[in-house]
Amino acid sequence: MQLSVVIPLLNEQESLQELYDWLTAVLVKEQLSYELVFIDDGSTDGSWNTIAQLSNLDKRVKGIRFNRNFGKSQALNAGFLAAEGDVVITMDADLQDSPDEIPELYRLITEEDFDLVSGWKKKRYDSVISKNLPSKLFNAAARKTSGLQLHDFNCGLKAYKSEVIKTIDVYGDMHRYIPLLAKNAGFYNITEKPVQHQARKYGETKFGADRFIKGFLDLISIWFITHFAKRPMHLFGTLGVIMFILGGSFAAYLGIDKLFINPTARLLTQRPQFYLSITSMIIGVQLFIAGFIGELIQRSQNNSPRYLIRDKKGFN
């Protein structure tokens, strides 16, 4: 199979039929062998009924239904595991991503041999205050931290080689950083393409302003995971040793000063420097223990499922 289109969604019943018609028109015209994989992330509006009806009418339509809302990253993870195409394209189901972009994205992967092509919504139709400005700040921080010069990390419209999505592990809210996850996995041939962004036609956005706060926290998390996930002792242990040595050295200085240099000076317990040195050593020990515990957790981590699938349609 040449192409898989993976579409995570939550309460997008009104747009699904129109999206299917648009996708079908584009892909049939391109004469590609394809599948459409819809992942219903706990919708309550009848989205699954529409997906089931489409699957009954068209065997190229496949559906995965979660027990409840687990988040976009988990939906993408399930879609990636199910996708069978040589090229995988992700897009949102709200009609803000245009299926007309798919042929060029597919060409960039198959003919120009990119590992990943990320969409760039150069002209947006979202609120300037609540979305555009925070998005620019978020993307600037992501570029600085990751080293990837992409303008729109969070664009849902992306294209991948199959081996990319089969290698990376998308969890938590890390769907924002799939290009960075791919880079960390050794896929360096990453680019971006300006794509058409359309105003939302049905319903309301499922993401609030808090997504940017979570995005920055996830950025810190992925930086830590990239550098220290396998050896947390390298970070916490190093900081702990530094703090302990600083505190211990200062305590030794205070002791020598009291015993040999100025025995008649005030008691050590009356000097604030004494408590600073003790505090530094305590914090150093705690950081070292945190690193040690992190090593133990990393070696005995529980790889339990992060989502539960309630139903499937269109799969053999």
C-alpha positions in Angstrom: 0.0 0.0 0.0 1.3 3.4 -1.0 -0.3 5.7 1.5 -2.0 5.8 4.9 -3.8 8.9 6.1 -4.1 8.9 9.9 -6.8 11.1 11.3 -7.2 11.5 15.1 -10.5 13.1 16.1 -12.7 14.1 19.0 -16.4 15.1 18.4 -16.1 16.0 14.7 -19.2 14.2 13.4 -20.3 17.2 11.3 -17.1 17.3 9.3 -16.4 13.6 8.8 -18.5 13.0 5.7 -17.2 16.2 4.0 -13.6 15.3 4.9 -14.0 11.7 3.5 -15.5 13.0 0.2 -12.7 15.5 -0.1 -10.0 13.0 0.7 -11.4 10.4 -1.7 -11.7 12.9 -4.6 -8.0 13.9 -4.2 -6.6 10.4 -3.7 -8.6 8.7 -6.4 -7.4 11.4 -8.8 -3.8 10.7 -7.9 -4.4 6.9 -8.5 -2.8 6.0 -5.2 -3.5 2.8 -3.2 -4.5 4.1 0.2 -6.3 3.7 3.5 -8.0 6.2 5.8 -7.4 5.4 9.5 -9.8 7.4 11.8 -9.0 7.3 15.5 -12.0 8.3 17.6 -10.5 9.6 20.9 -13.6 9.1 23.0 -16.2 11.1 21.1 -19.6 11.6 22.5 -21.4 13.1 19.5 -21.9 10.1 17.1 -18.5 10.4 15.3 -18.0 6.7 15.7 -21.4 5.9 14.0 -20.3 8.0 11.0 -16.9 6.2 10.8 -18.6 2.8 11.0 -21.0 3.8 8.2 -18.1 5.0 6.0 -16.2 1.8 6.7 -19.2 -0.3 5.7 -19.4 1.5 2.4 -15.6 1.8 1.7 -13.2 -0.9 2.8 -10.3 1.6 2.6 -11.8 3.3 5.6 -10.6 1.9 9.0 -11.6 3.1 12.4 -10.3 2.7 16.0 -12.4 3.8 18.9 -11.1 4.5 22.4 -13.0 3.8 25.6 -12.7 7.4 26.5 -10.6 10.5 25.7 -6.9 9.6 26.1 -5.4 12.5 24.1 -4.1 13.2 20.6 -0.7 11.6 21.2 -2.3 8.3 22.2 -4.6 8.5 19.2 -1.7 9.1 16.9 0.2 6.2 18.5 -2.7 3.8 17.8 -3.0 5.1 14.2 0.7 4.7 13.6 0.7 1.1 14.8 -2.3 0.3 12.5 -1.0 2.1 9.4 0.2 -0.1 6.6 1.2 2.5 3.9 4.8 3.2 2.8 4.0 6.9 3.4 1.9 8.0 6.3 0.2 11.4 6.4 -1.5 12.8 9.5 -4.1 15.5 9.5 -6.9 16.8 11.7 -10.5 16.1 11.1 -11.9 19.6 11.5 -11.3 20.6 7.8 -8.7 23.1 8.7 -6.1 20.9 7.1 -6.5 20.7 3.3 -6.4 17.2 1.6 -5.2 19.1 -1.5 -1.8 19.3 0.1 -1.4 15.5 0.2 0.0 14.9 -3.3 2.9 17.3 -2.8 3.6 15.9 0.7 3.6 12.4 -0.8 6.0 13.5 -3.5 8.5 15.1 -1.1 8.7 11.8 0.8 8.8 9.4 -2.2 10.8 11.5 -4.8 13.0 13.8 -2.7 13.6 11.1 0.0 12.7 13.2 3.1 12.1 11.2 6.3 9.5 13.7 7.6 7.8 16.8 6.1 6.1 19.1 8.6 3.3 21.4 7.5 3.7 25.2 8.1 0.5 27.2 8.5 2.1 30.3 7.2 -1.2 32.2 7.1 -3.5 31.3 10.0 -7.2 31.9 10.6 -7.1 31.5 14.4 -7.4 34.2 17.1 -4.3 36.4 17.2 -4.3 36.7 21.0 -5.3 33.3 22.1 -3.5 31.2 19.4 -1.3 32.9 16.9 0.9 34.9 19.3 1.3 32.0 21.9 2.0 29.7 19.0 4.8 31.9 17.7 6.4 32.1 21.2 6.1 28.3 21.6 7.6 27.5 18.2 10.5 29.9 18.8 11.3 28.2 22.1 11.0 24.8 20.4 13.4 25.8 17.7 15.9 27.1 20.2 15.8 24.0 22.3 15.6 21.3 19.6 17.9 22.8 16.9 15.2 22.1 14.3 14.4 25.1 12.2 10.7 24.5 11.8 8.2 27.3 12.0 5.2 25.2 13.1 6.0 22.2 15.3 2.3 21.7 16.2 0.8 21.6 12.7 -1.3 18.4 12.4 -0.5 18.0 8.7 2.7 16.0 8.4 4.1 13.3 6.1 6.4 10.5 7.2 8.2 7.5 5.8 6.7 4.4 7.3 9.9 3.5 9.2 9.8 6.8 11.1 6.3 6.3 12.6 7.1 2.6 13.3 10.3 3.7 15.3 9.2 6.7 17.4 7.0 6.4 20.5 4.4 9.1 20.8 3.0 9.4 24.3 1.8 12.0 26.8 1.3 15.2 24.8 4.4 14.6 22.7 2.6 14.9 19.4 3.8 18.5 19.4 7.4 17.3 19.1 7.2 14.4 16.6 9.9 16.0 14.5 12.2 16.1 17.5 11.4 12.6 18.4 12.2 11.6 14.8 15.5 13.5 15.0 16.4 11.8 18.2 15.7 8.4 16.6 18.2 9.1 13.9 16.0 10.5 11.1 17.7 13.8 10.2 16.3 14.5 6.7 13.5 16.7 8.0 11.9 19.7 6.2 8.8 21.8 6.2 6.3 22.9 3.6 3.9 25.9 3.7 0.4 24.5 3.7 -3.1 26.1 3.4 -4.9 26.7 6.7 -8.6 27.1 6.7 -11.0 28.6 9.2 -12.9 26.1 11.3 -16.2 25.2 9.6 -18.0 23.2 12.3 -17.9 23.0 16.1 -15.3 24.5 18.4 -11.6 24.0 19.0 -10.8 21.2 21.5 -7.7 22.9 22.8 -7.5 25.8 25.2 -4.8 28.3 26.2 -3.4 25.8 28.7 -2.1 23.7 25.8 0.8 26.2 25.5 1.7 25.9 29.1 1.7 22.1 28.8 3.6 22.5 25.6 6.5 24.3 27.3 6.5 21.8 30.1 6.6 19.0 27.5 9.5 20.7 25.8 11.5 20.6 29.1 10.5 17.0 29.5 11.6 16.0 26.1 14.9 17.8 26.5 15.5 15.9 29.7 14.4 12.6 28.1 16.7 13.2 25.1 19.8 13.8 27.2 19.2 11.9 30.5 16.3 9.3 30.1 18.7 6.4 30.0 21.1 7.7 32.7 19.2 10.0 35.1 22.2 9.7 37.5 24.3 11.7 35.0 22.2 14.8 35.7 21.0 14.4 39.3 24.1 12.6 40.5 26.4 15.3 39.0 24.3 18.1 40.6 24.2 16.3 43.9 28.0 15.8 44.0 28.6 19.5 43.1 26.2 20.7 45.8 27.7 18.3 48.4 31.3 19.3 47.6 30.4 23.0 47.8 28.6 22.6 51.1 31.2 20.3 52.5 34.1 22.6 51.5 32.4 25.6 53.1 31.7 23.6 56.3 35.4 22.5 56.4 36.5 26.1 56.0 34.2 27.2 58.8 35.6 24.4 61.1 39.2 25.3 60.3 38.5 29.0 60.9 36.9 28.2 64.3 39.5 25.7 65.5 42.8 27.3 64.3 42.3 30.8 62.9 39.9 32.5 65.1 39.0 30.3 68.1 37.4 33.1 70.1 34.9 34.0 67.4 31.2 33.4 67.8 29.9 29.8 67.7 29.4 28.1 64.4 25.7 27.7 65.1 25.4 31.5 65.3 26.8 32.0 61.8 24.3 31.8 58.9 27.1 30.4 56.6 27.0 27.2 58.7 23.4 26.6 57.9 23.9 27.3 54.2 26.7 24.7 54.0 24.5 22.1 55.8 21.6 22.8 53.5 23.8 22.5 50.5 25.1 19.1 51.6 21.5 17.9 52.4 20.3 19.0 48.9 23.3 17.3 47.4 22.5 14.0 49.1 18.8 14.3 48.0 19.8 15.0 44.4 22.1 12.0 44.4 19.4 9.8 45.8 16.9 11.1 43.2 19.4 10.1 40.5 19.8 6.7 42.0 16.0 6.1 42.3 15.7 7.3 38.7 18.2 4.7 37.6 16.1 2.0 39.4 12.9 3.2 37.9 14.4 3.3 34.4 15.5 -0.3 34.8 12.2 -1.6 36.0 9.7 0.6 34.1 6.3 -0.8 33.5 5.3 -0.7 29.9 1.5 -0.9 30.5 -0.9 0.2 27.8 -1.5 4.0 27.7 -5.0 3.7 26.1 -7.8 1.1 25.8 -9.4 0.3 22.4 -13.2 -0.2 22.6 -13.9 -1.1 19.0 -12.4 -1.4 15.5 -13.8 -1.2 12.0 -12.4 -2.2 8.7 -9.5 -4.3 10.0 -9.1 -8.0 9.1 
